[in-house]
Amino acid sequence: MKEMNRKNGVRRPSRFTLIELLVVIAIIAILASMLLPSLHKARLRAYTSKCKGNMKNLVSGIQFYASDYKDQMPCHGGRATVDSDYNSTWWMWQLRNHYGSGDKIFACPGNVVRPVTTLENFVPGLGWIGDSQRMDSGRTNYSINGLLSMQKKWNRNGNSGKVSKFDIPSRSIMVLEYHVPTFVDGTKKYNSSLSRYGAEFNLRDHQNTGSNFAMADGHLETLSFGANPRGLVFAPLESWLRPVEDYWRPLWISGPPN
């Protein structure tokens, strides 16, 4: 608004009063409070989508590896074992060095990881180049399901990581979001460590919006904590499933820990 200069009749712009300025600031603050949650959700959805793309590439790499090595998954040292090493990143290095997996697919922007002492020659989510092919807990984003590659677990015969022998491939989890690079835990341990009930650096659920899972048949699913409509499992064989046993029951069926 302009007001008239009484001396010379020239209009000059009026200044904002303090009240008007506070009103404008309040309006901006209200608009920001309305927009920021939507922007945050959009960013999380983008992170989740990027994460699913990473996991799709990892599963494809595992399948390419298996086609080159007599149907065998990339187990630690190239051999199926009775009990896999939970901190082994051997499979990741195989995909990176021989199957075109770029460095960026091992890190998920939507999940927090434990910080490292130095970033020199360090691949986020994978480890230091030329290191011992092992990584501490809390520093990786993705984990291969080591239970699929076991020859035997608790006196139950497995299939030694032979991909074509999985008899429930659409339900068997091959790659998951987890805080160690090779998953060898059961359902009960997973429930208590990878959830809103776990430690900060163990969380892999995109700030409580859901975790991604890549199945042995190559398709991906995103599940919120406690939801598992198709009964996804860590077991390679249907004969391993035990509905009343914490280790082999379907994912999250026992619910949040007390």
N, C-alpha and C positions, 0 to 999 in steps of 0.2 A: 504494500500500500504506500502511496505517496502523499506527502503533506505539503501545503503551500508555505513558502517562505514569505512572511508578512512584509519584509522590507522591499524586496525586488520582485515579488510575484512568481519566482521560479520554484517549480516543484522539486523536491529532493526526496530520495528514497528514505523511508523510515527504518529504524533499526528494530531488530527483534527484541521483544521484552524477554526477561528471564523466564516468565511463565510460558511464553510461546516456545522458547527453546527447549524447556523441560518437556513440553507436550510432544514435540517432534522426536526427542530422544526416547520418550516412553513408547511412541508408536513404532519406532525402529526396533526397540527391544522386544516388543510384542511380536512383530513380524519375524524377527530372528528366532524367537523361542518356538514359533510355529513351524519354521522352515528347517531348523537344524536337525530335529529328530528324523525328518524325512530324508534329509541329505545323509545322515548317519546310516539309516537303514539301506539306502541306495548303495552306499559305499560297502557295507557288509555284504550285500547281495553280489556286488562286483567281485569282492574278495572270494566269496564262496564259489562263484562261477570260475574264477581264475584257478582256484584250488582244484576244482573238478577237472579242469583241463590238464593240470599237472598230473593228477592221478590217472587220467585216461592215457596219457603218454607213458606213465610208468608201467601200467598193465600191458600196454602194447609192447613195450620193451621186454617185459618178462616173457610174453608169448613168443616174441622173435627169438629170444635166448633159448626157450624150450624147443623151438623148431630146429635150432642148430645143434642142440645137445641131447638128442634122443628123448625128447619129451620131458626133460628134467628142468625143474625150476632152478633159479640161481641160488643154491644153498651156499653156506659159508665154505670157501675152499673148493667149491664145485662138486661137493659130495653130499648126499643125503645123510642125515645124522639121526641118532636116537634122541638127542636133545640139542636144539639149536642154541647158538650164542645170542643172547638178547641184545648185546651192544655191537653186533656185527653190521658194518655198512658195506660188506663185500658185494652184495647184490647191487647196491647203488653205483659203486665204482665200475662194475661190469657194464651197466647200462650207459654210464657216462663215457667210458673209454672205448666201448665197442659198438654201441647201438644208437649213437647220435643224441642221447639225452643231454640237453643243454644244462648249464649250471643253474639257471633260474627255476627249473621245474622242481627242485628239491626243497624250495622254501615257499611257505604260504604266508602272504602278507596279513592274513586275518587272525593269526594266532601268535601269541607271545612265546619266545623261546629263551632259555637261559643264556645270558651274555657270555662271550668268550674273552679271553685275555688279550688276544691279538687277532687282527683281521688279515694279516699278511699270509698270502697263499691259502686263504680260507674260503671254502665254498659254503654259503649259508645252507643249513639243513643237511649238509653232507659231511664236512670236515676239512681238515688241512690236507692239501695236495701232497702226496708222498708219505703220509702218515701211516699208522698201523691198521687202517681200515676198521677202526672202532670209534664209537662216539659215546660220550657220557649221557646219562639220562637228562632229559629236558632240553636237549639242543637239536633234536631232529623234529621235523614236521610229519614225516611219513614213515610207515612201518610195513614191512612185508610180513604176512602171516606165516611165521615159522612152523606152526602146527601142520600146515599143508605138506611140508617137506620131511616130516619125521617118519622114520621107519617103524617106530613103535612108541606108544605113549601109554603108560600105566597098563602094560600087558595087552594093549589093543593094537593090532597090526594096522599100520598105515599104508600109504601107497608110495612112500619115498619121494614125494614131490613130482610124480608123473602126472602132468596136467590132464592128459586124456582120460585118466582113471578117476577123476573126481566125479562122483555119481550125483552130486547136488550142486553143480557149478553155478547155478543162478542164485543160490543161497549161501554158498561158501565165500567168505570174505577173503580176498587175496591181498589187497592193499588197504590200509586204514590210516587214519590220523591218530598218531600215538607218540608218546614222549621218548621211546627208544626205537632204534632202527629195525629191530627184528622182534616181532610179537610172539612170545611163548607163554603168555599168561592165559588164564581161563576167563570165563564170563564174570565170575565174582570179583576177581582182581580188576578187571576192566571197569566194572560198575563203580568201584570205589576210587579209581585213579583218574579216569577220563570222564569227568562230569563236573558240574558246578560244586560238587562236594570235595574235589581234589585240590592239590596244591596249584599255585598260580602257574608255574612253568610246566605243569603237566596237562593243563587244559588245552583241548584241541576241538573246541566246539564253536568257534567264531563268535565269541562273546554271547554265548547262550542262544545262538540262532540255529544250531544244528551241526552235526558232524557228517563228513563224506565217507562213503565206503565204496570200494571198487570190487566187484565180484569176479570170480574165476572165469565167468563167461564173457567178461569185458564190459558189462554195463555198470553204471554208477547209481547210487542212491544217497540222498541226504535225509538224515533222521534227526529229529529233536530228541533230547534226552528222555528215555522211557518209552519212545515210540518205535515199534518194530512190527508193522502189520504183516510182513511176508515171512517173518521168522528167520532173519539172517543169523548165521552161525559162524563160528571159527573152525569147526570141524571139517575135514575134507570128505568124510564119508558119513552117510546117513546112519550106519551102524554104530558110529561113535556117539550119537546124540543120546542124552539122558535127561528127560524133562525135569527130574527131581534132583539132579546133581548140579551143584553150583558151577563146576568146571565146564561141563559140556552142554548145558542148557542154552537155548537161543539167547541172543544178545538182549540184555536188560530185562529179561522176563522176571527176574527176582525183584526188580524195582530199586529205587534209591536206597542206599545203606542207611541204617539208623544212626 
